[in-house]
């Protein structure tokens, strides 16, 4: 234990952290830090967490999943395909430039061009300027999720990001590359970045000209420190070296909750954790019997009980209860005997096993590496030999982008708090032009699913739309299009003087700008 604490202290000192915090100066430890400062480079939880610190959206979700005005003060539907947003006046970017409709439209067009975000914005034809503080967004047909997608429009500073630097376009989006936007930022958010050392620490300081003067937030300086290991992260909180951590691993939650001066805050989550089965890299996975066998071999309930310590909800489909499309009959189907029979029907046996490669992150989702190890062991019982490789998030995503293994772990929280979004990114046919299927490393392709999702996204009758999305879930279930594991719950640990309950939410985008420290 003495060696462990010494090692932790050295790591924190190397990151330049102090061992005390005032009400306006806190340190937060996450399992990983954002890979880029460009809000459009990667559609991920880390990017969106960062966006809510450095930028502001047109509107944002409340804890109750209602809509709260931010850079758009009001809005109204003009006709079936047109929504009008009235922008807040006098908002300053970190550069000192004033935000206008031109910045919002420039940002919208950049989102439409982003490989990761274009899928969310594919229903839209264009955004128009009515005047300096009014814009209209036009969809190609009636679209029911305009306000949900508006939560992803974080206006960027057009003047700041336009032009060239060192002969390169400053507005360019480069995945995993050194673009101007990946290392420079000018947003409207509550914080600016004063220093950043990737993988070591990011220091945020309050923006003096932040528009939201009604915010109760009193944190003037926030240092984000990535600590990958669960035990090290919770030890940092218990010793007082950091003020807040995420996530609190399931086996550490009781300890945090029972420690004087600390508190545990939990939220039911809607992020689905899955494995995708790559039909391109391994032809055996084109056989529905093999995919069904893999799904039947995975003991979802055992993973939730033993690895997640009950801090998750076993899943049999994409969308959780309460989402349009949820079908209570689509339950997990753990059955080793049936899995073996399916594998035998497909031509595999103890003497002729199937060889599969598997990849998973080891610091992105709660207990991700342990889940992958357990899944590999379960598959070994049905004539499947798994070559498992786990990687830190920063190294994992480039591998995921090229679908580098036969089975890839992916977690997804619906970008629109709606089940269609899961399919749009994870199970629709991959299409680089529209962005559909952008994270479909299973290379699953079913025209029926594609057509149903597209039709649902043009249906404004909630009951009809739910029926369509239930049919999508039923088809994916029958086809064993992916391996559903569980919906991951969320847990934060913090010192008792941090009022974190109002700022955390099921999307896992804490609104740090509103954090009050007493």
N, C-alpha and C positions, 0 to 999 in steps of 0.2 A: 504493500500500500504506500509506503514511504517513497519508493521509486516511482510509482504511478503519479503521486502528487507532484513530485519534483519535475517529472516529465511534462505534466500539464502546465506548471508554472513557467517552465522554460518556453513552452509553446506560446503561452499568452504574452509573456514578455517580448518574445520575438515579433509578435503581432503589434506590439506597441500599446498594449492595454494597461490601464491602471487598475488597481484592485479596490477601488471605491467608486461610487457613482452618486452624483447629486441628482436632485429632482429633474434637472434639465439635461442630464448627460447619462445615457444608458448604453449598455452593450448587449446585443442580442446574438445568440448562437443558433445558427441554422445548420442543417445537415449538409448544405452546399450553397454556394453563392451564385448569383446570375452569371451566365457565361458571356453576356454581352450587354452593353448599354443601349443597343438599338431595340426599340420596342417592337419592331416588325421582323426581326431576324428569326426568332424562334417562338412558336406558339407553345408556351410552357408555363407552369405555375410560377417558376422563378422569375420569368420575364414579366408576368403580370403583377407579381408582388412588387417588383422594382418599379413598374409603370405607375402604380398607385402612390409611390413615394416621389418620383421625379416628374411625373406628368399628372394630368387630371383628365378623366373621361367626360364626354358630353353629359352622361348620366351614369349613376352607379347603383348597384343593388344595396338595399338595406339588409340587416340580419334576417328580416322577415321576407326577403326576396321581393319587396316592393321597389319602385324606382324613385331615386332621389336626384333632384336637379344638381348638376355641377357646372360645367361650362355652358351647358344649355339651360337657360332659366325656365323656359316653357316650350311646349311643343303641341302640335295638333295634326290630325290626319286631314289632308286637303281632299283627296279622292282615293279610290281603291289602290292606286299605285304611287301615291305621293304623300310624304310626311314632311312637315315644316318644323325646323328648330330655330328658336330665337336665342341668340348667343348672349352671354354675359359681357357687359362692357367694362373697359378699364382693366382687363386682365393682362398682367405682364409676364413675359417669358423671363427665364433666368438671364438671358442676354440683355434684357432691358427693352426688347421689342414688344409692341402691343399686339395681342392676339386679335385677329379679325377673321371674317369668313374665308379669306384667301388661304389662311393657314389650315383651316378645317378641310377645305376642298383639296388642298395639296396633300394633306394627310390621308384623306379618303382614297385618293388616286394611288398613293403609295401602298396602302393596304390592298387595293385591288391588284397590285403588281407583285405583292409578296407571295412567295411560294407557299408559306405556311398559313397566311391569313386570307388568301384569295377565295378559299372555299367558303368562309363565313360570309364574304361580301359578293359572292357570285349571283345572288338573287337581284342585285342592283344594277341598273343601267348606268346611272350617273348621279352626281351631286351638282346642284346649281346654286349660284350666288344670286340672291334676291337683292340684298344690299350688304353693307359692311358687317352687319350683325344678324343676318338672316340667311339660312341655307335650306334648300329642299333636297331630299334624297328620293330618287325615283327607282322603283323596282320594275322589272320587266313584266310582272304580273302580280296580282294581289299576294302580299306576303304578311304572315301573321306575327313575325318576330322582329319587327323593326326596332322596337325599344331595347330588346335583348341585345341585338347586334350593336346598337349605339353605345353600349357599355364598353365596347372595344375600340371606340374612336377616341384616342388620346391625342389631341391636337399637338403637332410638332411645329417648331419655329421655322417657317418656310425660308426666311432670309438667312438664318443661321445654317441651315442644312443645304442651301443651294450654292452653286458655283463649283470651283475646283480647288483642291489642295494637293500639292505635289503631283499635278497632272491627272488626278483622279476625281471623278464625280463624287461630291460630298454626299449626295442623296442615295448613292448605290447601296443595295442590300446584298451583303455577302455572307452566306451561311458559314459559320466557323472560320471567318476570315477577318482580316484587319481593316475594316472599312472605317471611314471617318465617323459614321454614326455609332459604330461599336465601341468607340473610345472617347467620344465627345457628346455632350448632352446640353440641350436648352429646352426645358419643359416649363410647364406652369405649376408644377407640383410644390408641395410644402418643403421639399428638401432639394439641395444641390449636393453634388459630390465634391468633396475637397481632396480626397485621395483614394486610390484604388490599387490594390495589389491582388491580382487574381489568385484565388485559393488561399489568401492569407487574411485580408480584411478589406472592407469598404467603409469609408467614413462619410457620413451624411451630416450636413449642417442646415439649420432652418433658413429658408429663403426669406430675407427681410421684406420683400415686396409681395409676399404670398397674398393672393386675392381674398382668401377666406378668413377674414378677421373675426368671424364668429366662431371659428373652430376653438374648442376648449383645449386643444393640444398644447403642452408646455415643454415638450422635449426639444431642446435647442441643438443637441448633438446626439447622433445615434451611430454606433459602430457595429457593423455586421461582421461576425466572425464565423467562417465555416468550420464546423467540427463534425467530421464524418461519423465517428464512432459513438454509438448510443451511450456507452458507459462514460466516456470522456465528457460528453456533452452534459449529462446529468450531474456528473461530479463537479463541473464548472459552476453549475447553478447551486448545488448544495454547499460548495465552499465559498460562495459569494463572489466568485471571479466574474460572473456574468449576471445580468438582471433578468433575462428571459431566454427561454429555449424553445425550439420546435424542431422535430417532434419529440414528445416524451414517449419513449418506447413502452409498450404495454407492460412489461415486467418492472418498469421503474415508476409507474404511475402512483401506486400506493405509497411508495416512499416519499415522493414529492408532496402528495396530498397530506401526509401525516407529519411533515417537517415544519416546525414552528417558523414563522416568518416567510413561508412559501405557500403557493396555492396552485392547484391544478385546474385548468379550464378546458372543458371538452365540448365538442360539437359533433353531432351526427353528420357523417359525410356522404357524398354522392359520387365520389371518385371510384370508378370501376377499375380493379386490377385484373389484368388478363395476360394470357400468352397468345401470341399469334402464330399460326402454323404456315410456314412459307412454302407455298405450292410451286414456286419457281425454282427455289434452291434445292428442293428435294421432291422429286416426282411422286414418291410414295404418299405424300400428303395431298395429292390430288384425289386419292381414293377416300371417299366419304367414310368407309368402314374404319380406316386408320384414324381419321380425325375423330370419329365418334368413340373409338376405343380410347384415345388419349383423354377425351373429356370424361369418359366413364372411369378412367384410372385415377383421376385426381380427386383426392379426398378434401373437398372444399371445407367441410365442417371440421375436419381434423386440423386443417391449417388455421382456421379461425380460433379454435379452442386451444390448441397447443402452442402455436407460434404467435398468434395475435392476442392470446390471453383473453379472448372474447371481445376484443375491442375492434370489431368489424362485423359486417353482416354478410353471411354467405350469399353468393349470387348465382343465378342460373341464366341470367340475361343481361343486357347492357344497362337499361334504365332502371333505377331503383323505384320502390313504391312511391306513389305520388306524382311520378312523371307520366305524361301522355305516352301511351304505348306499353306501360307495364302490364304484364299478364301473370296473374298469380299462379297459373298452372305450370309455368316454365320454371320448374324447380331443379336444383342440382341433382345429378344422377350418378353418384358414386356407386360403382358395381364392378369389382375386379373380375369376377367370373364372366360377366358379359363382355368386359373389355378384352379378356383373353380370347374368348370365342370369336369376337370380331377380328382380332389380329390373325387368328388361325384361318378364318375365312379369307383373309387378304393374303395368305401365303406365308405367314411368319410363325416361328416356333423358337423353342429354346436353342435348337441347333442352327436356326436361320433367323437371327435377330435383326431388327431394324436399327440402323445407325443414324442418330440425330445429333446435330449440334444445337446448343442452347446458349443464349446470352441474356444477361440481366444486369441492371445497375446494382451497385452495393451502397448507394447513399442517396437514392431518389425517393423511394417509397418506404413505408414502414416495414422493416424486416424483409426487404426485397431479396437480399442474397440468401437468407435462410429459407424463404419461400421457394426460391429456385432450386436450392439443394434438396428440399423435401420433395418437390415435384419430380426431379430427376430420379430420386429413390423410388417413388411410386411407379414411374414408367418402367423402371428396371424389372418390376414384377409382371409386366405384360410383354416381354420379349423386345424391349426397346433399350438400347445402350445409348446413354446420353453423354456427350462431351460438353460439359458446362464451363462457361467462362463468365465471371462477373467483373465489372469495371466501375470505376468512379463515374459519376454523371457526366463530367466534362469529356471523358473518353468514350462513354457509352453512346451518346447521341450521334456522333459522326458515324459510328458503326450501325446504329439503327437507321440512319438516313439512307444507307445503302443495303439495308436488310441483310446483314452479314451472316446471319445464322438461320437454321431451320426453324427454331422457335425463339421468339423475341418477346421479352416482357414489355408491356406498355400499360400505363395507368392513364385514365382520362376522366376529367371532370367536364361535363357538358358546358361549352362556351355560352350557351343560351339558356341554361337550366331547363333543357328540353331534350327528350330522348332522340330526336332526329339528328342532333349534332353528333352523337356517338357514331351513327352510321355514316354521316357525311365524311368523317375523317378516318374511321377505322374499318368500315366494311363495304363501302361503296367502291365500285371499280375505279382503280387509279386513273386519274386524268390530270395531266400537268397543266392543261389549259384552264380548267375550271378550279383546280385545287381539290376536287373531290377525291377521297381515298388517299389523301396526302400521307397519312400515317398507317396505311393498310399494308403492313409487311407480310400479311398472309397471302397477298395477291389473290384474295377471294374475289370472285366476280360473278354476280348474278343479276341479269337485266331486270328481273322481277323486283328485286330489292331496290335497284337504282330508280326504277320508274315509280315505285311506291313512295320512296322518300321525296322525290321531286314533286310528286302529286300532293303529298302531305304538306309540303312547304308552300304550296299555292292554295291550300284549303283553309279558309278562315272560320269554318264551323268546327268548334272544338271537339264535338262528339264524332263527326266524320273523320277528323284528323286523327283522333285517338285510335279509331278502328284501323286506319291505314297503318299506323305505327305499330299496333299490336300484330298485324300481319307480317310486318318486317321482322319483329322479334321472333315470331313463330317460325318463319322461314330460316332465319339464322340458327335457331335452335335445332331444327330438323337437319340442316346441312352441317352442323358442328363447325360453323364458320370460324370460331375462335374458342379459346378455353376460358370461360368465366371463372374467376376465383372468389372475390368478395368486394364489397363496397367499403372503402377504408374510412374509418372515423378519424377525427382530428383531436390532438391534445397538445396544449401549451403548458409550460411551467413558468412561473414568474415569482419574483418577490412580491410580497403582499401589498406593497405600496404602489405597484403598477396597476392601474385600472384597465385591465386588458379586456374584460368582458364586453364592453361596447364596441371594440374595434375588431374583434375576430369574427369570422363567419364561416359558413360551410364551403365557400369557394376557396378558402385558405389564402385570401388576400387581405391581411391585416391593414387597417387604415391607420398607419403609424402617425400620420399627420394629426390625428385627433386623440392620440394617446395622452392620458393625464397621469402624471407621477406625483403622488402626494408626499 
